[in-house]
Amino acid sequence: MAGVHPRAQSLCGLYGIPAGDQDPQSPHDTDEVYYVLEGGASFLVEDQRMDVQPGSVLFVAKGKNHRFVDIAEDLSVLFFFATPGGSTT
């Protein structure tokens, strides 16, 4: 496949947080994309805060502090990230 490093790795998964719980995430060494499937919360990236709901798409650059906060409804989020060739998360 043109433009894809042969040792690059990608990962996607489902991330769930019950209403009222806290999100313990810390910065990652890869860029990430989140797609909110269900629930309602706010999302904090560094000092920027935004409300999220089903259908919200979020991008977080590697190394940025980020987390879901004020989780009002059970949250279900699909996440995607890829490592550069030879790296791990």
Summary of the structure (lengths in Angstrom):
residues: 89
radius of gyration: 13.9
end to end distance: 22.9
largest distance: 44.6
contacts: 237
relative contact order: 0.40
helix: 0%
strand: 56%
